[in-house]
Amino acid sequence: MFQPLPLFVGLRYSLAREHSFFVSFITWVSLAGVAVGVAALITVLSVMNGFETELRTRLLSLSAHATLAAGGAAIPDWRQRLESLHGAPGLTGAAPFLDTDVMLSRAPSMSGAVLRGIDPDLEPSVSSITQAMREGSLAALKPGSNRIVLGRMLAYQLQVGIGDQVTVMAPGSDAAGEGAGGFVPRLRQFEVAGIFEAGLQDHDSVLALVNLADAEAFRELDGPNGIHLKFDDVLEAPRLAHAAVLRTPGLAVRDWTEENAAYFRAIRIEKTMMGLILLLIVAVAVFNIVATLVMVVADKRTDIAILRTLGLTPRGVQAVFVTQGVIIGWLGTAIGVALGLALALNVDVIVPFLEGTLGIHIMDPDVYYITGIPSETHPLDVVRIAAAALSLTLLATLYPARQAAKTQPAEALRYD
């Protein structure tokens, strides 16, 4: 006889075909439930990882990995600051900027915006603005030209195009105190020289770009109010930024995880809740495994009694039914992992096929910036999902196995 005996008997019970159709049906349903639950978890989390990466990429397309600022004050020596940052570990680009909250108007439309002064030569080193340009060119932002580049949605709201004039208005102090409350607005005309589309509403409907010198003149400042930094590894940016700021004392640092914390906190919560909800599919399958083993234990009472009289210990009886339950769960987990990886790694093929077959757009380009379903499979997520499914399956076997171990041979064989 094969050894160890509990493993041999457990395998035989799992593979045997003589038990009832109902028990077999529940067994296959349990196996399928575990497989579907695991596959759904891997696929959905991979898609959510893909959306998180896509959102991060779009958020950082016109925003840097980190920002150095002097508490809102101007940084007149920004060129020397850039020189001191040169050679910082992981730093691939640094560029000054000057942000101002303004109102843009062109009769009859008006819209709030962030007017950002940039250096057109340095800005491409920290953002992908050049690739985001849809009309015009960033090179048109010459010092003193009073030209402006608008986000596509912002240009649509103002109903302007290349060559049109827009009025930029911002609050400013009145030294004479003649304005209402001691303040009068600053007004300046700018010519639209370009339109960009970053694919994120926070940029496309809010941001307006001008030359840094024009922004300084408009604000009556002698320098930018911040420096954008870009690093070779976005995930390492928080650590690298805090190391880089030591090279230029007097400035405070904020990284992208702080500036966009609300977005990524929401995604983490959604991923956690979605994972828990989909894990319920596995939990239902686990309950089916419990029911299957309870019925098998009731059906095999005579076999258990005979094995006990032949010297099999209660612990050995437990091992028999643990083996049977684990085989069901682990086989279902293996099938689920294979199916989930096949779906997650081929989303870019499966989704267009379904859209073409059903004649629908899952991500309608008229509604969403992201028109495809991104997918990014993390090996650690797959390991965690598989480990959770295997652990639940193992726990499901304990109660039926203990009940089987409590079987008394004399009681079970009394009427046989």
CORRAGI-V109292 format. One record per residue. N is the residue number from 1. RES is the residue in three letters. PSI is psi in degrees with one decimal (999 if undefined). OMEGA is omega as a letter, one per 20 degrees, with the letter a starting at -180 (999 if undefined). D_LAST is the distance of its C-alpha to the last C-alpha in Angstrom with 2 decimals. Layout:
BEGIN
n=N res=RES psi=PSI omega=OMEGA d_last=D_LAST
n=N res=RES psi=PSI omega=OMEGA d_last=D_LAST
END
This chain:
BEGIN
n=1 res=MET psi=144.7 omega=a d_last=25.34
n=2 res=PHE psi=149.3 omega=r d_last=27.39
n=3 res=GLN psi=149.1 omega=i d_last=28.29
n=4 res=PRO psi=150.8 omega=a d_last=27.82
n=5 res=LEU psi=-45.7 omega=r d_last=24.07
n=6 res=PRO psi=-37.6 omega=r d_last=23.55
n=7 res=LEU psi=-41.5 omega=r d_last=26.23
n=8 res=PHE psi=-46.4 omega=a d_last=24.77
n=9 res=VAL psi=-41.7 omega=r d_last=21.27
n=10 res=GLY psi=-41.4 omega=r d_last=23.03
n=11 res=LEU psi=-38.6 omega=a d_last=25.31
n=12 res=ARG psi=-40.9 omega=r d_last=22.60
n=13 res=TYR psi=-36.8 omega=a d_last=20.80
n=14 res=SER psi=-36.6 omega=a d_last=24.29
n=15 res=LEU psi=-12.9 omega=a d_last=25.36
n=16 res=ALA psi=149.4 omega=a d_last=22.28
n=17 res=ARG psi=3.8 omega=a d_last=22.76
n=18 res=GLU psi=-9.1 omega=r d_last=19.41
n=19 res=HIS psi=171.0 omega=a d_last=18.62
n=20 res=SER psi=157.5 omega=r d_last=19.90
n=21 res=PHE psi=-39.2 omega=a d_last=23.63
n=22 res=PHE psi=-43.3 omega=r d_last=23.97
n=23 res=VAL psi=-42.8 omega=r d_last=22.69
n=24 res=SER psi=-42.0 omega=r d_last=25.00
n=25 res=PHE psi=-47.2 omega=r d_last=27.82
n=26 res=ILE psi=-36.6 omega=r d_last=27.61
n=27 res=THR psi=-47.9 omega=a d_last=27.57
n=28 res=TRP psi=-35.2 omega=r d_last=30.72
n=29 res=VAL psi=-41.3 omega=r d_last=32.34
n=30 res=SER psi=-46.3 omega=r d_last=31.82
n=31 res=LEU psi=-44.9 omega=r d_last=33.32
n=32 res=ALA psi=-37.8 omega=r d_last=36.19
n=33 res=GLY psi=-44.7 omega=r d_last=36.84
n=34 res=VAL psi=-44.3 omega=a d_last=37.26
n=35 res=ALA psi=-46.2 omega=a d_last=39.50
n=36 res=VAL psi=-42.4 omega=r d_last=41.64
n=37 res=GLY psi=-46.0 omega=r d_last=42.04
n=38 res=VAL psi=-44.5 omega=r d_last=43.14
n=39 res=ALA psi=-42.4 omega=r d_last=45.45
n=40 res=ALA psi=-41.8 omega=r d_last=47.00
n=41 res=LEU psi=-47.3 omega=a d_last=47.64
n=42 res=ILE psi=-44.8 omega=a d_last=49.34
n=43 res=THR psi=-48.5 omega=a d_last=51.41
n=44 res=VAL psi=-44.5 omega=r d_last=52.56
n=45 res=LEU psi=-34.2 omega=r d_last=53.45
n=46 res=SER psi=-42.1 omega=r d_last=55.31
n=47 res=VAL psi=-41.2 omega=r d_last=57.32
n=48 res=MET psi=-35.8 omega=r d_last=58.08
n=49 res=ASN psi=-40.2 omega=r d_last=59.19
n=50 res=GLY psi=-43.5 omega=r d_last=61.42
n=51 res=PHE psi=-37.7 omega=r d_last=62.96
n=52 res=GLU psi=-44.4 omega=r d_last=63.52
n=53 res=THR psi=-41.3 omega=r d_last=65.35
n=54 res=GLU psi=-42.3 omega=r d_last=67.34
n=55 res=LEU psi=-43.6 omega=r d_last=68.34
n=56 res=ARG psi=-41.7 omega=r d_last=69.35
n=57 res=THR psi=-43.1 omega=a d_last=71.41
n=58 res=ARG psi=-36.8 omega=r d_last=73.20
n=59 res=LEU psi=-39.2 omega=a d_last=73.79
n=60 res=LEU psi=0.3 omega=a d_last=75.35
n=61 res=SER psi=-36.9 omega=r d_last=77.28
n=62 res=LEU psi=9.3 omega=r d_last=80.26
n=63 res=SER psi=147.7 omega=a d_last=79.27
n=64 res=ALA psi=171.8 omega=r d_last=79.29
n=65 res=HIS psi=-27.5 omega=r d_last=76.56
n=66 res=ALA psi=159.1 omega=a d_last=78.53
n=67 res=THR psi=133.3 omega=r d_last=81.68
n=68 res=LEU psi=132.6 omega=a d_last=84.38
n=69 res=ALA psi=161.5 omega=r d_last=86.53
n=70 res=ALA psi=42.8 omega=r d_last=89.12
n=71 res=GLY psi=31.4 omega=r d_last=87.97
n=72 res=GLY psi=-12.7 omega=r d_last=89.60
n=73 res=ALA psi=162.4 omega=r d_last=92.96
n=74 res=ALA psi=154.3 omega=r d_last=94.66
n=75 res=ILE psi=84.7 omega=a d_last=94.30
n=76 res=PRO psi=-27.7 omega=a d_last=97.83
n=77 res=ASP psi=37.6 omega=a d_last=97.14
n=78 res=TRP psi=-28.9 omega=r d_last=94.13
n=79 res=ARG psi=-41.7 omega=r d_last=95.51
n=80 res=GLN psi=-35.3 omega=r d_last=95.63
n=81 res=ARG psi=-42.4 omega=r d_last=92.11
n=82 res=LEU psi=-38.5 omega=r d_last=90.89
n=83 res=GLU psi=-40.6 omega=a d_last=92.65
n=84 res=SER psi=-26.3 omega=r d_last=90.95
n=85 res=LEU psi=-16.3 omega=a d_last=87.52
n=86 res=HIS psi=129.2 omega=a d_last=88.21
n=87 res=GLY psi=2.6 omega=r d_last=85.89
n=88 res=ALA psi=141.9 omega=a d_last=83.19
n=89 res=PRO psi=126.8 omega=r d_last=79.76
n=90 res=GLY psi=-5.6 omega=a d_last=78.04
n=91 res=LEU psi=125.8 omega=r d_last=80.85
n=92 res=THR psi=-13.2 omega=a d_last=81.74
n=93 res=GLY psi=150.6 omega=r d_last=84.05
n=94 res=ALA psi=138.0 omega=a d_last=85.94
n=95 res=ALA psi=143.0 omega=r d_last=88.07
n=96 res=PRO psi=159.7 omega=r d_last=89.90
n=97 res=PHE psi=157.5 omega=r d_last=89.38
n=98 res=LEU psi=108.7 omega=a d_last=90.90
n=99 res=ASP psi=137.7 omega=r d_last=88.82
n=100 res=THR psi=131.6 omega=r d_last=90.47
n=101 res=ASP psi=124.6 omega=a d_last=89.10
n=102 res=VAL psi=172.8 omega=r d_last=91.39
n=103 res=MET psi=132.2 omega=r d_last=91.88
n=104 res=LEU psi=138.1 omega=a d_last=92.66
n=105 res=SER psi=146.0 omega=r d_last=94.58
n=106 res=ARG psi=111.5 omega=a d_last=96.16
n=107 res=ALA psi=131.0 omega=j d_last=97.31
n=108 res=PRO psi=16.1 omega=a d_last=95.52
n=109 res=SER psi=154.6 omega=r d_last=92.37
n=110 res=MET psi=143.6 omega=a d_last=91.46
n=111 res=SER psi=142.9 omega=r d_last=88.44
n=112 res=GLY psi=150.4 omega=a d_last=87.46
n=113 res=ALA psi=168.2 omega=r d_last=86.95
n=114 res=VAL psi=115.4 omega=r d_last=86.90
n=115 res=LEU psi=118.2 omega=a d_last=90.02
n=116 res=ARG psi=118.0 omega=r d_last=89.29
n=117 res=GLY psi=129.9 omega=a d_last=92.13
n=118 res=ILE psi=161.8 omega=r d_last=91.18
n=119 res=ASP psi=110.2 omega=a d_last=92.89
n=120 res=PRO psi=-23.0 omega=r d_last=92.34
n=121 res=ASP psi=-32.6 omega=a d_last=92.65
n=122 res=LEU psi=-25.6 omega=a d_last=90.06
n=123 res=GLU psi=-40.3 omega=r d_last=87.59
n=124 res=PRO psi=-16.1 omega=r d_last=85.83
n=125 res=SER psi=-15.2 omega=a d_last=84.81
n=126 res=VAL psi=-8.9 omega=a d_last=82.56
n=127 res=SER psi=169.7 omega=r d_last=81.50
n=128 res=SER psi=36.3 omega=a d_last=80.95
n=129 res=ILE psi=-35.0 omega=a d_last=83.70
n=130 res=THR psi=-42.8 omega=r d_last=85.42
n=131 res=GLN psi=-21.9 omega=a d_last=82.37
n=132 res=ALA psi=-10.2 omega=a d_last=81.97
n=133 res=MET psi=130.3 omega=r d_last=85.50
n=134 res=ARG psi=-30.9 omega=r d_last=85.58
n=135 res=GLU psi=145.4 omega=r d_last=89.31
n=136 res=GLY psi=-166.8 omega=a d_last=92.24
n=137 res=SER psi=146.5 omega=r d_last=92.14
n=138 res=LEU psi=-25.4 omega=a d_last=91.67
n=139 res=ALA psi=-16.1 omega=r d_last=94.89
n=140 res=ALA psi=-13.7 omega=a d_last=96.83
n=141 res=LEU psi=74.1 omega=r d_last=96.34
n=142 res=LYS psi=150.1 omega=r d_last=99.63
n=143 res=PRO psi=130.9 omega=r d_last=101.11
n=144 res=GLY psi=1.6 omega=a d_last=103.34
n=145 res=SER psi=-16.9 omega=a d_last=102.27
n=146 res=ASN psi=48.1 omega=r d_last=100.52
n=147 res=ARG psi=154.7 omega=a d_last=97.80
n=148 res=ILE psi=145.8 omega=r d_last=94.21
n=149 res=VAL psi=126.9 omega=a d_last=90.87
n=150 res=LEU psi=152.3 omega=r d_last=88.42
n=151 res=GLY psi=151.4 omega=a d_last=84.70
n=152 res=ARG psi=-45.6 omega=a d_last=84.03
n=153 res=MET psi=-35.9 omega=r d_last=82.66
n=154 res=LEU psi=-42.4 omega=r d_last=85.54
n=155 res=ALA psi=-37.0 omega=r d_last=88.06
n=156 res=TYR psi=-41.9 omega=a d_last=86.41
n=157 res=GLN psi=-36.5 omega=a d_last=86.64
n=158 res=LEU psi=-9.4 omega=a d_last=90.32
n=159 res=GLN psi=50.7 omega=a d_last=90.96
n=160 res=VAL psi=160.1 omega=r d_last=92.82
n=161 res=GLY psi=-173.0 omega=a d_last=93.07
n=162 res=ILE psi=131.5 omega=r d_last=94.95
n=163 res=GLY psi=-13.8 omega=r d_last=98.54
n=164 res=ASP psi=158.1 omega=r d_last=98.02
n=165 res=GLN psi=137.2 omega=r d_last=99.14
n=166 res=VAL psi=148.0 omega=r d_last=96.92
n=167 res=THR psi=127.5 omega=r d_last=98.04
n=168 res=VAL psi=127.7 omega=a d_last=96.28
n=169 res=MET psi=132.2 omega=r d_last=96.60
n=170 res=ALA psi=149.9 omega=r d_last=95.62
n=171 res=PRO psi=144.5 omega=r d_last=96.72
n=172 res=GLY psi=154.7 omega=a d_last=99.54
n=173 res=SER psi=149.7 omega=r d_last=101.68
n=174 res=ASP psi=106.4 omega=a d_last=105.18
n=175 res=ALA psi=-33.8 omega=a d_last=107.53
n=176 res=ALA psi=-13.5 omega=r d_last=110.11
n=177 res=GLY psi=19.8 omega=a d_last=107.60
n=178 res=GLU psi=-21.1 omega=r d_last=108.86
n=179 res=GLY psi=165.5 omega=r d_last=105.52
n=180 res=ALA psi=118.2 omega=a d_last=103.31
n=181 res=GLY psi=13.8 omega=r d_last=101.78
n=182 res=GLY psi=10.7 omega=a d_last=103.49
n=183 res=PHE psi=140.8 omega=r d_last=101.46
n=184 res=VAL psi=148.2 omega=a d_last=102.36
n=185 res=PRO psi=150.5 omega=r d_last=100.16
n=186 res=ARG psi=134.7 omega=a d_last=100.72
n=187 res=LEU psi=139.5 omega=r d_last=101.09
n=188 res=ARG psi=142.8 omega=r d_last=101.32
n=189 res=GLN psi=134.2 omega=r d_last=101.14
n=190 res=PHE psi=146.8 omega=r d_last=98.91
n=191 res=GLU psi=130.3 omega=r d_last=98.72
n=192 res=VAL psi=118.8 omega=a d_last=95.29
n=193 res=ALA psi=-3.5 omega=a d_last=95.11
n=194 res=GLY psi=159.7 omega=r d_last=91.45
n=195 res=ILE psi=131.5 omega=r d_last=88.03
n=196 res=PHE psi=160.8 omega=r d_last=84.73
n=197 res=GLU psi=108.1 omega=a d_last=81.08
n=198 res=ALA psi=-14.0 omega=a d_last=78.50
n=199 res=GLY psi=20.6 omega=r d_last=75.60
n=200 res=LEU psi=128.9 omega=a d_last=74.97
n=201 res=GLN psi=-34.5 omega=a d_last=76.43
n=202 res=ASP psi=-25.1 omega=r d_last=77.33
n=203 res=HIS psi=-50.8 omega=a d_last=79.78
n=204 res=ASP psi=-26.0 omega=a d_last=80.85
n=205 res=SER psi=2.7 omega=a d_last=81.75
n=206 res=VAL psi=-36.0 omega=a d_last=83.21
n=207 res=LEU psi=136.6 omega=r d_last=84.81
n=208 res=ALA psi=134.0 omega=a d_last=88.44
n=209 res=LEU psi=136.4 omega=r d_last=90.00
n=210 res=VAL psi=170.3 omega=r d_last=93.65
n=211 res=ASN psi=145.0 omega=a d_last=95.55
n=212 res=LEU psi=-40.1 omega=a d_last=95.31
n=213 res=ALA psi=-39.2 omega=r d_last=99.11
n=214 res=ASP psi=-38.2 omega=r d_last=99.17
n=215 res=ALA psi=-39.0 omega=r d_last=96.42
n=216 res=GLU psi=-42.0 omega=r d_last=98.36
n=217 res=ALA psi=-39.3 omega=r d_last=101.53
n=218 res=PHE psi=-41.3 omega=a d_last=99.76
n=219 res=ARG psi=-9.7 omega=a d_last=98.25
n=220 res=GLU psi=46.8 omega=r d_last=101.42
n=221 res=LEU psi=161.7 omega=a d_last=99.43
n=222 res=ASP psi=28.0 omega=r d_last=100.31
n=223 res=GLY psi=170.3 omega=r d_last=96.90
n=224 res=PRO psi=166.4 omega=r d_last=93.24
n=225 res=ASN psi=10.8 omega=r d_last=90.86
n=226 res=GLY psi=165.8 omega=r d_last=88.02
n=227 res=ILE psi=125.6 omega=r d_last=86.94
n=228 res=HIS psi=141.0 omega=r d_last=83.88
n=229 res=LEU psi=145.5 omega=r d_last=81.95
n=230 res=LYS psi=138.4 omega=a d_last=79.63
n=231 res=PHE psi=164.4 omega=a d_last=77.40
n=232 res=ASP psi=-18.3 omega=r d_last=75.72
n=233 res=ASP psi=109.2 omega=a d_last=72.22
n=234 res=VAL psi=-32.5 omega=a d_last=71.66
n=235 res=LEU psi=-23.3 omega=r d_last=68.56
n=236 res=GLU psi=-2.0 omega=a d_last=70.62
n=237 res=ALA psi=-43.3 omega=a d_last=73.59
n=238 res=PRO psi=-44.9 omega=a d_last=73.01
n=239 res=ARG psi=-43.6 omega=a d_last=73.18
n=240 res=LEU psi=-35.3 omega=a d_last=76.02
n=241 res=ALA psi=-40.8 omega=r d_last=78.04
n=242 res=HIS psi=-24.8 omega=r d_last=78.03
n=243 res=ALA psi=-36.9 omega=a d_last=79.23
n=244 res=ALA psi=-35.8 omega=a d_last=81.94
n=245 res=VAL psi=-19.5 omega=r d_last=83.39
n=246 res=LEU psi=-19.3 omega=r d_last=84.35
n=247 res=ARG psi=-15.8 omega=a d_last=86.99
n=248 res=THR psi=79.6 omega=a d_last=88.77
n=249 res=PRO psi=154.2 omega=r d_last=88.92
n=250 res=GLY psi=-5.7 omega=r d_last=89.60
n=251 res=LEU psi=145.2 omega=r d_last=87.17
n=252 res=ALA psi=150.3 omega=a d_last=83.78
n=253 res=VAL psi=138.9 omega=r d_last=80.86
n=254 res=ARG psi=131.7 omega=a d_last=78.18
n=255 res=ASP psi=175.0 omega=a d_last=75.61
n=256 res=TRP psi=-26.4 omega=r d_last=73.82
n=257 res=THR psi=-25.8 omega=r d_last=70.63
n=258 res=GLU psi=-40.7 omega=a d_last=72.74
n=259 res=GLU psi=-28.4 omega=a d_last=74.86
n=260 res=ASN psi=31.3 omega=a d_last=71.92
n=261 res=ALA psi=-37.6 omega=a d_last=69.31
n=262 res=ALA psi=-41.6 omega=a d_last=68.48
n=263 res=TYR psi=-51.3 omega=a d_last=67.55
n=264 res=PHE psi=-26.0 omega=r d_last=65.19
n=265 res=ARG psi=-40.7 omega=r d_last=63.67
n=266 res=ALA psi=-41.2 omega=r d_last=62.81
n=267 res=ILE psi=-41.7 omega=r d_last=61.24
n=268 res=ARG psi=-41.0 omega=r d_last=59.13
n=269 res=ILE psi=-43.3 omega=r d_last=57.89
n=270 res=GLU psi=-43.0 omega=r d_last=57.11
n=271 res=LYS psi=-41.7 omega=a d_last=55.22
n=272 res=THR psi=-47.2 omega=a d_last=53.19
n=273 res=MET psi=-40.3 omega=r d_last=52.31
n=274 res=MET psi=-39.8 omega=r d_last=51.56
n=275 res=GLY psi=-42.3 omega=r d_last=49.29
n=276 res=LEU psi=-40.2 omega=a d_last=47.36
n=277 res=ILE psi=-45.8 omega=a d_last=47.09
n=278 res=LEU psi=-26.3 omega=r d_last=45.84
n=279 res=LEU psi=-20.7 omega=r d_last=43.39
n=280 res=LEU psi=-29.0 omega=r d_last=41.67
n=281 res=ILE psi=-44.3 omega=r d_last=40.61
n=282 res=VAL psi=-39.4 omega=a d_last=38.74
n=283 res=ALA psi=-41.2 omega=r d_last=37.35
n=284 res=VAL psi=-42.7 omega=r d_last=35.91
n=285 res=ALA psi=-34.8 omega=r d_last=34.28
n=286 res=VAL psi=-39.9 omega=r d_last=32.85
n=287 res=PHE psi=-35.7 omega=r d_last=31.26
n=288 res=ASN psi=-36.5 omega=r d_last=29.66
n=289 res=ILE psi=-41.6 omega=r d_last=28.26
n=290 res=VAL psi=-46.8 omega=a d_last=26.78
n=291 res=ALA psi=-40.9 omega=r d_last=25.18
n=292 res=THR psi=-47.6 omega=a d_last=23.86
n=293 res=LEU psi=-35.6 omega=r d_last=22.26
n=294 res=VAL psi=-42.7 omega=r d_last=20.75
n=295 res=MET psi=-37.5 omega=r d_last=19.07
n=296 res=VAL psi=-40.5 omega=r d_last=17.96
n=297 res=VAL psi=-43.9 omega=r d_last=16.55
n=298 res=ALA psi=-35.7 omega=a d_last=14.52
n=299 res=ASP psi=-26.9 omega=a d_last=13.40
n=300 res=LYS psi=21.3 omega=a d_last=12.64
n=301 res=ARG psi=-40.7 omega=a d_last=10.78
n=302 res=THR psi=-44.2 omega=r d_last=7.98
n=303 res=ASP psi=-41.8 omega=a d_last=11.13
n=304 res=ILE psi=-43.8 omega=a d_last=12.98
n=305 res=ALA psi=-41.4 omega=r d_last=10.78
n=306 res=ILE psi=-43.7 omega=r d_last=11.05
n=307 res=LEU psi=-38.5 omega=r d_last=14.71
n=308 res=ARG psi=-41.9 omega=r d_last=15.27
n=309 res=THR psi=-22.5 omega=r d_last=14.21
n=310 res=LEU psi=0.6 omega=r d_last=16.58
n=311 res=GLY psi=3.0 omega=r d_last=19.29
n=312 res=LEU psi=128.6 omega=a d_last=19.62
n=313 res=THR psi=161.4 omega=r d_last=21.45
n=314 res=PRO psi=-38.1 omega=r d_last=21.14
n=315 res=ARG psi=-36.4 omega=r d_last=24.37
n=316 res=GLY psi=-38.2 omega=r d_last=22.95
n=317 res=VAL psi=-43.0 omega=r d_last=20.10
n=318 res=GLN psi=-44.1 omega=a d_last=22.94
n=319 res=ALA psi=-33.3 omega=r d_last=24.93
n=320 res=VAL psi=-49.0 omega=a d_last=22.31
n=321 res=PHE psi=-26.4 omega=r d_last=22.54
n=322 res=VAL psi=-42.1 omega=r d_last=26.22
n=323 res=THR psi=-45.1 omega=a d_last=26.83
n=324 res=GLN psi=-46.1 omega=a d_last=25.25
n=325 res=GLY psi=-39.2 omega=a d_last=27.28
n=326 res=VAL psi=-37.3 omega=r d_last=30.40
n=327 res=ILE psi=-44.8 omega=r d_last=30.35
n=328 res=ILE psi=-50.5 omega=a d_last=30.41
n=329 res=GLY psi=-42.8 omega=a d_last=33.15
n=330 res=TRP psi=-35.3 omega=r d_last=35.22
n=331 res=LEU psi=-41.4 omega=r d_last=35.25
n=332 res=GLY psi=-39.8 omega=r d_last=36.35
n=333 res=THR psi=-43.6 omega=r d_last=38.97
n=334 res=ALA psi=-44.1 omega=r d_last=40.31
n=335 res=ILE psi=-41.8 omega=a d_last=40.67
n=336 res=GLY psi=-41.4 omega=r d_last=42.28
n=337 res=VAL psi=-45.3 omega=r d_last=44.75
n=338 res=ALA psi=-44.3 omega=r d_last=45.76
n=339 res=LEU psi=-43.2 omega=a d_last=46.19
n=340 res=GLY psi=-42.9 omega=r d_last=48.00
n=341 res=LEU psi=-39.1 omega=r d_last=50.41
n=342 res=ALA psi=-40.9 omega=r d_last=51.10
n=343 res=LEU psi=-46.5 omega=a d_last=52.02
n=344 res=ALA psi=-36.7 omega=a d_last=53.95
n=345 res=LEU psi=-8.5 omega=a d_last=55.99
n=346 res=ASN psi=25.8 omega=r d_last=56.91
n=347 res=VAL psi=-37.3 omega=a d_last=57.76
n=348 res=ASP psi=-15.9 omega=r d_last=61.36
n=349 res=VAL psi=-41.5 omega=a d_last=60.27
n=350 res=ILE psi=-44.7 omega=a d_last=57.49
n=351 res=VAL psi=-48.9 omega=r d_last=59.51
n=352 res=PRO psi=-35.5 omega=r d_last=62.60
n=353 res=PHE psi=-45.4 omega=r d_last=60.41
n=354 res=LEU psi=-40.2 omega=r d_last=58.73
n=355 res=GLU psi=-41.4 omega=r d_last=62.15
n=356 res=GLY psi=-36.8 omega=a d_last=63.65
n=357 res=THR psi=-43.4 omega=a d_last=60.80
n=358 res=LEU psi=-10.1 omega=r d_last=60.62
n=359 res=GLY psi=36.8 omega=a d_last=64.35
n=360 res=ILE psi=166.3 omega=r d_last=64.10
n=361 res=HIS psi=113.3 omega=r d_last=65.26
n=362 res=ILE psi=-41.7 omega=r d_last=62.65
n=363 res=MET psi=89.2 omega=a d_last=65.49
n=364 res=ASP psi=121.1 omega=a d_last=68.49
n=365 res=PRO psi=-18.0 omega=r d_last=71.64
n=366 res=ASP psi=-12.8 omega=a d_last=73.64
n=367 res=VAL psi=-42.0 omega=a d_last=71.54
n=368 res=TYR psi=146.2 omega=r d_last=70.19
n=369 res=TYR psi=-40.3 omega=a d_last=72.03
n=370 res=ILE psi=112.8 omega=a d_last=68.96
n=371 res=THR psi=-8.3 omega=r d_last=68.42
n=372 res=GLY psi=168.4 omega=r d_last=65.58
n=373 res=ILE psi=104.8 omega=r d_last=62.10
n=374 res=PRO psi=154.8 omega=r d_last=62.32
n=375 res=SER psi=135.3 omega=r d_last=59.36
n=376 res=GLU psi=107.7 omega=a d_last=59.17
n=377 res=THR psi=123.7 omega=r d_last=55.94
n=378 res=HIS psi=123.5 omega=r d_last=55.74
n=379 res=PRO psi=-36.8 omega=a d_last=53.42
n=380 res=LEU psi=-36.7 omega=r d_last=52.71
n=381 res=ASP psi=-41.8 omega=r d_last=51.46
n=382 res=VAL psi=-43.5 omega=r d_last=49.05
n=383 res=VAL psi=-43.7 omega=a d_last=47.73
n=384 res=ARG psi=-41.8 omega=r d_last=47.33
n=385 res=ILE psi=-46.7 omega=r d_last=45.50
n=386 res=ALA psi=-41.6 omega=a d_last=43.10
n=387 res=ALA psi=-39.6 omega=r d_last=42.54
n=388 res=ALA psi=-43.3 omega=r d_last=41.89
n=389 res=ALA psi=-42.9 omega=a d_last=39.33
n=390 res=LEU psi=-39.0 omega=r d_last=37.54
n=391 res=SER psi=-44.2 omega=r d_last=37.60
n=392 res=LEU psi=-39.7 omega=r d_last=36.19
n=393 res=THR psi=-43.1 omega=r d_last=33.39
n=394 res=LEU psi=-42.4 omega=r d_last=32.55
n=395 res=LEU psi=-34.2 omega=a d_last=32.61
n=396 res=ALA psi=-24.1 omega=a d_last=30.29
n=397 res=THR psi=-15.7 omega=a d_last=27.49
n=398 res=LEU psi=-45.5 omega=a d_last=27.68
n=399 res=TYR psi=-53.0 omega=r d_last=25.95
n=400 res=PRO psi=-36.4 omega=a d_last=22.77
n=401 res=ALA psi=-38.5 omega=r d_last=22.68
n=402 res=ARG psi=-38.6 omega=r d_last=23.07
n=403 res=GLN psi=-39.3 omega=r d_last=20.31
n=404 res=ALA psi=-39.2 omega=a d_last=17.97
n=405 res=ALA psi=-22.2 omega=a d_last=19.37
n=406 res=LYS psi=-3.8 omega=a d_last=18.59
n=407 res=THR psi=128.5 omega=r d_last=14.79
n=408 res=GLN psi=123.5 omega=a d_last=13.60
n=409 res=PRO psi=-43.5 omega=a d_last=11.00
n=410 res=ALA psi=-41.1 omega=r d_last=10.11
n=411 res=GLU psi=-40.8 omega=a d_last=9.93
n=412 res=ALA psi=-30.8 omega=a d_last=7.90
n=413 res=LEU psi=4.9 omega=a d_last=5.08
n=414 res=ARG psi=-40.7 omega=a d_last=5.78
n=415 res=TYR psi=12.8 omega=r d_last=3.84
n=416 res=ASP psi=999 omega=999 d_last=0.00
END
